[in-house]
Amino acid sequence: EVEKMAAELLNLYAHRKANTGFAFSPQDRYYDDFEASFPYDETRDQLKAIDDVLQDMESNVPMDRLICGDVGYGKTEVAVRASFKAINDGKQVAIVVPTTILAEQHLATFRERFSRYPVNIDCLSRFRTRKEQTQIIKDVHSGKVDIIIGTHRLLQKDIDFKALGLLIIDEEQRFGVKHKERLKKKRSTVDVLALTA
């Protein structure tokens, strides 16, 4: 089983390296305005992480970046800015988290940061009724939702994106290899940003 999985991983990563991804456009005044709306001072490490992620996104090689930082490091803001860049180029963002509580926390944070912008953010978790989930899934498929935040539920076969450009995996250490690779396999040319403590 392990050998089979290792072979699949090698194949997937070779495929990602060989394929051309989407090269996002460089920073513009709209992005600078969004960046300036951050109410705190960034740390030097945080700024370096943001710059590295933005450079990766501007390349046509699919991004595979892992950001490591303690709680309070500001990893969420790195994810927020990468999301803004993706949305600014007409792409959707999927944020996968290990727990429903964290999904709800991210929903509040992202809605707060994007409150001045026409960005549709939703959350897919067990806190939503079956009817609400069905509607959210339709909205993701049609492109009505710009940022979708969710638990393992986002890994199910019925989740289909109109234009996924960025996949963010938060608390990456809490997901198994199979989960993460299922996400990447679904979109072999998508940019992937993983966050971990």
C-alpha contacts under 8 A as a table, 3 or more apart, distances in Angstrom:
res1	aa1	res2	aa2	distance
1	E	4	K	5.09
1	E	5	M	6.15
2	V	5	M	5.07
2	V	6	A	6.04
3	E	6	A	4.96
3	E	7	A	6.13
4	K	7	A	5.16
4	K	8	E	6.28
5	M	8	E	5.00
5	M	9	L	6.14
6	A	9	L	5.03
6	A	10	L	6.19
7	A	10	L	5.14
7	A	11	N	6.16
8	E	11	N	5.07
8	E	12	L	6.08
9	L	12	L	5.00
9	L	13	Y	6.12
9	L	181	E	7.49
10	L	13	Y	5.26
10	L	14	A	6.02
11	N	14	A	5.17
11	N	15	H	6.06
12	L	15	H	5.04
12	L	16	R	6.19
12	L	185	K	6.96
12	L	188	S	7.48
13	Y	16	R	4.92
13	Y	17	K	6.13
14	A	17	K	5.14
14	A	18	A	6.12
15	H	18	A	5.17
15	H	19	N	5.98
15	H	188	S	7.28
16	R	19	N	5.28
16	R	20	T	7.82
16	R	61	V	7.83
16	R	62	P	6.52
16	R	188	S	5.80
16	R	189	T	6.05
17	K	20	T	7.76
17	K	61	V	6.72
17	K	62	P	7.27
19	N	61	V	7.30
19	N	62	P	7.78
19	N	189	T	6.52
20	T	60	N	5.59
20	T	61	V	5.65
20	T	62	P	6.92
20	T	189	T	6.74
21	G	59	S	7.91
21	G	60	N	4.73
21	G	61	V	5.23
21	G	62	P	4.82
21	G	189	T	4.87
21	G	190	V	6.49
21	G	191	D	7.53
22	F	57	M	7.84
22	F	58	E	7.96
22	F	59	S	7.62
22	F	60	N	5.34
22	F	61	V	7.62
22	F	62	P	7.23
22	F	165	G	7.46
22	F	189	T	7.50
22	F	190	V	7.51
23	A	57	M	6.15
23	A	58	E	4.67
23	A	59	S	5.03
23	A	60	N	4.42
23	A	61	V	7.69
24	F	57	M	5.62
24	F	58	E	4.52
24	F	59	S	7.22
24	F	60	N	7.98
24	F	85	K	7.42
24	F	86	A	7.06
24	F	89	D	6.66
25	S	58	E	6.02
25	S	89	D	7.11
26	P	58	E	6.47
27	Q	31	Y	5.91
27	Q	32	D	7.16
27	Q	85	K	7.83
28	D	31	Y	5.30
28	D	32	D	6.30
29	R	32	D	4.84
29	R	33	D	6.06
30	Y	33	D	5.16
30	Y	34	F	6.42
31	Y	34	F	5.03
31	Y	35	E	6.12
31	Y	84	F	7.41
31	Y	85	K	7.13
32	D	35	E	4.98
32	D	36	A	6.12
33	D	36	A	5.14
33	D	37	S	6.50
34	F	37	S	5.25
34	F	38	F	7.30
35	E	38	F	5.79
35	E	81	R	7.33
36	A	39	P	7.89
38	F	41	D	7.82
38	F	113	R	7.74
42	E	46	Q	5.99
42	E	47	L	6.25
43	T	46	Q	5.06
43	T	47	L	6.27
44	R	47	L	5.21
44	R	48	K	6.24
45	D	48	K	5.05
45	D	49	A	6.16
46	Q	49	A	5.09
46	Q	50	I	6.19
46	Q	73	Y	7.30
46	Q	74	G	6.62
46	Q	75	K	7.53
46	Q	78	V	7.25
47	L	50	I	5.06
47	L	51	D	6.12
48	K	51	D	5.12
48	K	52	D	6.12
49	A	52	D	5.14
49	A	53	V	6.19
49	A	67	I	7.20
49	A	78	V	7.04
50	I	53	V	5.21
50	I	54	L	6.17
50	I	78	V	5.42
50	I	81	R	7.49
50	I	82	A	7.72
51	D	54	L	5.19
51	D	55	Q	6.12
52	D	55	Q	5.20
52	D	56	D	6.20
53	V	56	D	5.08
53	V	57	M	6.20
53	V	65	R	7.27
53	V	78	V	7.97
53	V	82	A	7.02
53	V	193	L	7.98
54	L	57	M	5.02
54	L	58	E	6.28
54	L	82	A	6.67
54	L	85	K	7.91
55	Q	58	E	5.15
55	Q	59	S	6.53
56	D	59	S	5.28
56	D	61	V	7.69
56	D	62	P	7.83
56	D	63	M	5.64
57	M	60	N	7.49
57	M	62	P	7.64
57	M	63	M	6.36
57	M	191	D	6.95
59	S	62	P	7.53
59	S	63	M	8.00
62	P	189	T	5.48
62	P	190	V	5.86
62	P	191	D	4.93
62	P	192	V	7.45
63	M	190	V	7.38
63	M	191	D	4.38
63	M	192	V	5.44
63	M	193	L	7.20
64	D	191	D	6.45
64	D	192	V	4.96
64	D	193	L	6.10
64	D	194	A	7.82
65	R	192	V	6.44
65	R	193	L	5.02
65	R	194	A	6.16
66	L	193	L	5.99
66	L	194	A	4.65
66	L	195	L	5.80
66	L	196	T	7.33
67	I	75	K	7.19
67	I	193	L	7.52
67	I	194	A	6.16
67	I	195	L	4.87
67	I	196	T	6.23
68	C	75	K	7.97
68	C	195	L	6.09
68	C	196	T	4.94
68	C	197	A	5.43
69	G	73	Y	5.54
69	G	74	G	7.86
69	G	75	K	6.88
69	G	195	L	7.95
69	G	196	T	6.53
69	G	197	A	4.99
70	D	73	Y	5.39
70	D	197	A	4.99
71	V	74	G	7.62
71	V	197	A	6.64
72	G	75	K	7.75
74	G	77	E	5.52
74	G	78	V	6.83
75	K	78	V	5.12
75	K	79	A	6.48
75	K	195	L	6.75
76	T	79	A	5.02
76	T	80	V	6.11
77	E	80	V	4.78
77	E	81	R	6.18
78	V	81	R	5.42
78	V	82	A	6.31
79	A	82	A	5.14
79	A	83	S	6.05
79	A	168	I	7.18
79	A	193	L	7.73
80	V	83	S	5.04
80	V	84	F	6.25
80	V	110	F	6.89
80	V	113	R	7.76
81	R	84	F	4.99
81	R	85	K	6.31
82	A	85	K	5.15
82	A	86	A	6.33
83	S	86	A	5.08
83	S	87	I	6.14
83	S	93	V	6.24
83	S	147	I	7.77
83	S	166	L	7.18
84	F	87	I	5.19
84	F	88	N	5.93
85	K	88	N	5.11
85	K	89	D	6.62
86	A	89	D	5.38
86	A	90	G	6.67
86	A	91	K	5.26
86	A	92	Q	6.75
86	A	93	V	7.05
86	A	165	G	6.26
86	A	166	L	6.60
87	I	90	G	4.96
87	I	91	K	4.96
87	I	92	Q	6.05
87	I	93	V	7.39
87	I	146	D	6.66
88	N	91	K	7.38
90	G	163	A	7.74
91	K	146	D	7.29
91	K	163	A	5.30
91	K	164	L	5.65
91	K	165	G	4.93
91	K	166	L	7.55
92	Q	143	G	7.41
92	Q	145	V	7.41
92	Q	146	D	4.81
92	Q	147	I	5.90
92	Q	161	F	7.63
92	Q	162	K	7.67
92	Q	163	A	5.58
92	Q	164	L	4.50
92	Q	165	G	5.46
92	Q	166	L	6.67
93	V	146	D	6.23
93	V	147	I	4.69
93	V	148	I	6.32
93	V	164	L	5.97
93	V	165	G	6.10
93	V	166	L	4.85
93	V	167	L	5.90
93	V	168	I	7.51
94	A	147	I	5.90
94	A	148	I	4.98
94	A	149	I	5.96
94	A	150	G	7.87
94	A	164	L	7.34
94	A	166	L	6.44
94	A	167	L	4.94
94	A	168	I	6.12
95	I	147	I	7.49
95	I	148	I	6.19
95	I	149	I	4.63
95	I	150	G	6.32
95	I	167	L	6.04
95	I	168	I	4.63
95	I	169	I	5.87
95	I	170	D	7.17
96	V	103	A	7.95
96	V	149	I	6.05
96	V	150	G	5.21
96	V	151	T	5.44
96	V	152	H	6.93
96	V	154	L	6.88
96	V	167	L	7.73
96	V	168	I	6.21
96	V	169	I	4.91
96	V	170	D	6.16
97	V	100	T	7.73
97	V	102	L	6.62
97	V	103	A	6.10
97	V	149	I	7.53
97	V	150	G	6.06
97	V	151	T	4.97
97	V	152	H	7.35
97	V	169	I	6.24
97	V	170	D	5.12
97	V	171	E	6.63
98	P	102	L	7.33
98	P	103	A	7.98
98	P	151	T	5.49
98	P	152	H	6.88
98	P	170	D	7.47
98	P	171	E	6.94
98	P	174	R	6.43
98	P	175	F	7.04
99	T	102	L	5.36
99	T	103	A	6.34
99	T	151	T	5.96
100	T	103	A	4.97
100	T	104	E	6.32
100	T	125	S	6.03
100	T	126	R	7.11
100	T	127	F	7.52
100	T	150	G	7.36
100	T	151	T	6.31
101	I	104	E	5.19
101	I	105	Q	6.26
102	L	105	Q	4.93
102	L	106	H	6.11
103	A	106	H	5.21
103	A	107	L	6.15
103	A	123	C	6.92
103	A	125	S	7.55
103	A	149	I	6.07
103	A	150	G	5.64
103	A	151	T	6.80
104	E	107	L	4.95
104	E	108	A	6.37
104	E	123	C	7.23
105	Q	108	A	5.26
105	Q	109	T	6.29
106	H	109	T	4.97
106	H	110	F	5.89
106	H	149	I	7.44
107	L	110	F	5.34
107	L	111	R	5.99
107	L	121	I	7.29
107	L	122	D	6.98
107	L	123	C	6.54
107	L	149	I	6.81
108	A	111	R	5.27
108	A	112	E	6.11
109	T	112	E	5.15
109	T	113	R	6.25
110	F	113	R	5.10
110	F	114	F	6.03
110	F	121	I	7.59
111	R	114	F	5.20
111	R	115	S	5.64
111	R	121	I	6.70
112	E	115	S	5.17
113	R	116	R	7.73
114	F	117	Y	5.31
114	F	118	P	7.71
114	F	119	V	6.59
115	S	118	P	7.78
115	S	119	V	7.94
119	V	145	V	7.94
119	V	146	D	6.18
119	V	147	I	7.76
120	N	144	K	7.08
120	N	145	V	5.14
120	N	146	D	5.22
120	N	147	I	6.52
121	I	145	V	6.01
121	I	146	D	5.96
121	I	147	I	4.72
121	I	148	I	5.96
121	I	149	I	7.76
122	D	136	I	7.34
122	D	145	V	6.72
122	D	147	I	6.41
122	D	148	I	5.09
122	D	149	I	6.28
123	C	136	I	7.95
123	C	148	I	5.61
123	C	149	I	4.64
123	C	150	G	5.54
124	L	127	F	7.92
124	L	128	R	6.80
124	L	133	Q	6.34
124	L	136	I	7.14
124	L	148	I	7.12
124	L	149	I	6.22
124	L	150	G	4.74
124	L	151	T	7.16
124	L	153	R	7.03
124	L	154	L	7.34
125	S	128	R	5.84
125	S	133	Q	7.82
125	S	150	G	5.68
125	S	151	T	6.19
125	S	153	R	6.77
126	R	129	T	7.20
128	R	131	K	7.96
128	R	132	E	5.75
128	R	133	Q	6.02
129	T	132	E	5.09
129	T	133	Q	6.13
130	R	133	Q	5.04
130	R	134	T	6.18
131	K	134	T	5.17
131	K	135	Q	6.40
132	E	135	Q	5.15
132	E	136	I	6.15
133	Q	136	I	5.05
133	Q	137	I	6.12
134	T	137	I	5.22
134	T	138	K	6.35
135	Q	138	K	5.09
135	Q	139	D	6.18
136	I	139	D	4.97
136	I	140	V	6.15
136	I	145	V	7.80
137	I	140	V	5.13
137	I	141	H	6.23
137	I	158	D	7.89
137	I	159	I	6.29
137	I	160	D	7.66
138	K	141	H	5.09
138	K	142	S	6.15
139	D	142	S	5.13
139	D	143	G	6.02
139	D	144	K	4.88
139	D	145	V	5.59
140	V	143	G	5.17
140	V	144	K	6.00
140	V	145	V	5.03
140	V	146	D	7.61
140	V	148	I	7.41
140	V	159	I	7.79
140	V	160	D	7.02
140	V	161	F	5.67
140	V	162	K	6.88
141	H	144	K	7.69
141	H	159	I	7.42
141	H	160	D	5.31
141	H	161	F	4.66
141	H	162	K	5.10
142	S	145	V	7.85
142	S	161	F	7.45
142	S	162	K	5.82
143	G	146	D	6.72
143	G	161	F	6.99
143	G	162	K	5.17
143	G	163	A	6.99
145	V	148	I	6.60
150	G	153	R	6.42
150	G	154	L	5.85
151	T	154	L	6.10
152	H	155	L	5.36
152	H	156	Q	7.42
153	R	156	Q	5.64
154	L	159	I	6.27
155	L	159	I	7.13
155	L	179	H	7.54
155	L	182	R	7.25
155	L	183	L	6.40
156	Q	159	I	5.92
157	K	160	D	7.63
161	F	164	L	5.67
164	L	167	L	7.61
164	L	187	R	7.97
164	L	190	V	7.00
165	G	190	V	5.46
165	G	191	D	6.27
166	L	190	V	5.89
166	L	191	D	4.87
166	L	192	V	5.96
166	L	193	L	7.53
167	L	190	V	6.90
167	L	191	D	6.14
167	L	192	V	4.82
167	L	193	L	6.24
168	I	192	V	5.90
168	I	193	L	4.77
168	I	194	A	5.65
168	I	195	L	7.59
169	I	172	E	5.64
169	I	192	V	7.67
169	I	193	L	6.34
169	I	194	A	4.63
169	I	195	L	6.17
170	D	194	A	5.95
170	D	195	L	4.83
170	D	196	T	6.52
171	E	174	R	5.73
171	E	175	F	7.64
171	E	194	A	7.64
171	E	195	L	5.66
171	E	196	T	4.75
171	E	197	A	6.88
172	E	175	F	5.65
172	E	194	A	5.88
172	E	195	L	5.75
172	E	196	T	5.29
173	Q	176	G	7.64
173	Q	196	T	6.24
175	F	179	H	6.23
175	F	180	K	6.71
176	G	179	H	5.34
176	G	180	K	6.52
177	V	180	K	5.24
177	V	181	E	6.06
178	K	181	E	5.24
178	K	182	R	6.00
179	H	182	R	5.19
179	H	183	L	6.51
180	K	183	L	5.21
180	K	184	K	6.48
181	E	184	K	4.95
181	E	185	K	5.85
182	R	185	K	5.08
182	R	186	K	6.21
183	L	186	K	5.30
183	L	187	R	6.95
184	K	187	R	5.34
184	K	188	S	5.50
184	K	190	V	7.41
184	K	192	V	7.79
185	K	188	S	5.22
187	R	190	V	5.46
